[in-house]
Amino acid sequence: MAKTAPILSLKEVTKKFGQETVLDGVSLDLSPGEFVFLVGPSGSGKTTLFRLLSYEILPTSGEIKFLDQEISSRLPGRQVVWLRRQIGRVFQDLKLIADRTIKENIEIALDIFDTPHQTLEEVLELVGLVNKANLFPAQLSEGEKQRAGIARALIYRPKVLLVDEPTSNLDPANSWQIIKLLKKVNQEGTALIVATHDEDIVNSLKTRVVEIDQGKIIRDEAQSQYQKKK
């Protein structure tokens, strides 16, 4: 059986800021529909990797491909818009606009990318926020805010979703609800890379774990366990 071509591929990717090397020769493939945990200590390079994959910054050297198209150099504006519809991102601080309702926060994303609004109700239903759509972020629990951030990233129906520390501010019960939601998103066909420090969740799901430390991938294993360094 032929091997499935990766949806995302990094080959010997290095990123430097001035003289500091933040990522050092990273190579990584993500298959369509895959669920991957990205783990490692603070400052290991996880956020920089996400910024590269979402085309926020460019690598110093190496190659990044999405759907076999090279995205590691300057792209025309139209292609950047297309790319950011295809690779969604949920930020650790969520970046919800405080004086806009949840519905309006999502609609702003739609307006920026000139995308039809007919998916709004569908995505609110998916994340369980239909009855919270007209509330402001301050009126939501931390778990509901996380759901809102996920909803905004899903509005473009991305092929890949990058999720940064989705359970860092949540209690265990809400953490599991968010992971359950992300698994549902994954089961509907979206590939996920989830950056986390949560050992219990990583070890319970027994999915692929990519561990990064000091800018290098030091482990990449299927159905793996994770233990933070003390």
N, C-alpha and C positions, 0 to 999 in steps of 0.2 A: 504494500500500500504506500502511495506517495505521501511524503511528509507535507503537512499543511504549511503554506508559506506564512511567515510571521506578519502580523498587522503592523507592528512597530519593531524596528531593529536599530540597535546602536552598535557601532563598530569602532573600538579603540577611541572612545570619546574622552577628551580632556578639556577641562574648563579652568582657566586661570583668571584671577582678579589681581591685576598688577603682578607681583612676584609670587603670590600665593596660589598654589595648585589646590583647587577644591574638589575636582574630579580628576582621576588619573587613569586613563586608558580603560574606561568602562565599556564592556561589550555585553549586550543583553538583547534577547529576542522575546517578544510577547506574541502569543498565538491568538487568533480570533476567539473571543468568548472565554478567555482564560481569567482566573482569579489569582492574583499574586499579592502577598504581603511583602512590603519593603520595610526592613527593620535595620536598626543601628542606633548608636548613641547620638545625642544632640551634636550638631556640627559635623556629622559624618559625610554629608553631601546629599542627603535625601531631598531637601527643598531645592537645591540647585539642579538636581536631576529632573524634578518636576517642572522647574522653570524652563529647562531646555526642551522637554517634551511638549510643553504648551506654547512653544515659540515666543517666550517672553525674552529670552536671551539666546545667543548663538554660541556654539562651542568654539574653543580656541583651536582645536584640531579634532579630527575624526569625522565620522559620518553618521547621520541619523536619517532613517527612512520611515515613512508612513505609507502603507499600501504601495510599497515599492517605489515611492516618489521621494526624492532627496529633499529634506527639509532643514538641513544644517547650514544653509547659506541664505543670503538675502532673497526673499520671494516678493513677487508683485502683490499689491494690496488685495486684489481679488482672491488670490490663492491663500493669503493669510486668513481672510474671512472664512473661506471654505474650511481651512485646517482647524480653526477654532470652533467651528460647528461640529467637527468630527472628533475632536479630543476635548472633552469637558473636564473641568477642574473644580473641586470643592476645596476651598481654602480653609486652613485651620481656624482663622479668625472670621470666616464666613463672608465678611464684607457686605452684610445686609445694610441697606440704607435705612437709618433709624426713623426718618419722617415719611416713609412710604409703607403702605401695607404690604403684606406678603404677596398678594396678587400683583401689586404695582412693582415690587422688586423683580418679579419674574417677567412682567411685561416690558420693563426697561431693557432686560437682556434681549427680548424678542425684537424690540425696536432698534437696538444697536445693530443687530445682524439682519434686519429687514426680513424676518421670518414670520409667516402667517401665525395668527394667534389661536388657531383651532386646537392646538395641543395643550392649551393651558389647563382646561378642566381635567384632561386625561392625566397630566402629570401630577396635579393636586390630588387626584384620586389615588394614584400610585403611592404617594408618600403619606397619605392619610391626613391631608390638611384642607380638605374641601370646606369644612366648617370653620376653618381658621383663616381663610383667604383674605378677609377684610380687617384682620387685626394687624397691629404694628409689632415689630420685633420685640419691643419691651414687654408686650403682653403675652409672649410665648414662653414656655419652659425652655431649658437648654436643649432638650431632646427635640422639641418642635422647631427650634431655630436650626438645628442640624438638618432636619428634614427639609426645611425651606431652602437651605443652601444646596442640598442634593437636588431638589426640584428645579432650581434655577439652572444647574449644570445639565440636567436631563432634558431641558426644554428643546434642545436642538437634535435630540435623538442621537447622541454621539456614539461612535463605534468603540471609543476608549474613554474611560472615566478615571481621572486621577484624584484620589481622596486623601487629604492630608490630616492625620490624627483625628479621625471622626469621633472618637470616644474620650478625648483627653479631659473634657469638662463634665463628663456624665457619670452617674452612679452605675453600678453593675447592671441593674435591670434595664435602664435606658440604653446602655452600651449594647446589650444583646439585641434590643429592638432595632437599633441602627444597623448592626451587622446583619440581622435578618433581612432588613430592607435592601442592603447592598447585595446580599446573596440573591434576592428576588430580581434585582436589576440585572445581575450577572446571568441568571437563568433565562432572562428574556433576550440575551444575546450580546450584551455589552461587556467588553473586556475591562477588568478593573485592576489598577495598581493601588493598594491601600497602604499608606505609610502609617506605622503605629509603633507605640512602645508597650502595648498591652499584651503581655506574655500569655495570659489565660485565654484570650480570644484567639491568638495565633495558634496556640497549641491545641485548642479544641477543634478548630476547623480542619486541621491537618491538610492544608493545601500547600502550594508552592511558596517557599520562603526565599527571598533574596536579601542577604545581609551585606550591608555596606559599612565600612569603617575607614576613616581617614582618606576618603575619596576613592577607595578601591572596593570592588565586590570581592568579599572574602568567602562567601558561600552562596550557592544557588542550588536548592534541592527541592524535589517534589515531596509532598506529604511530610513536611519537616516540622521539627520542634524548634523553639527559640528560647534562649535564656539570656537575659541581659547581663552584661558584665557588671560586676560589683565594684 
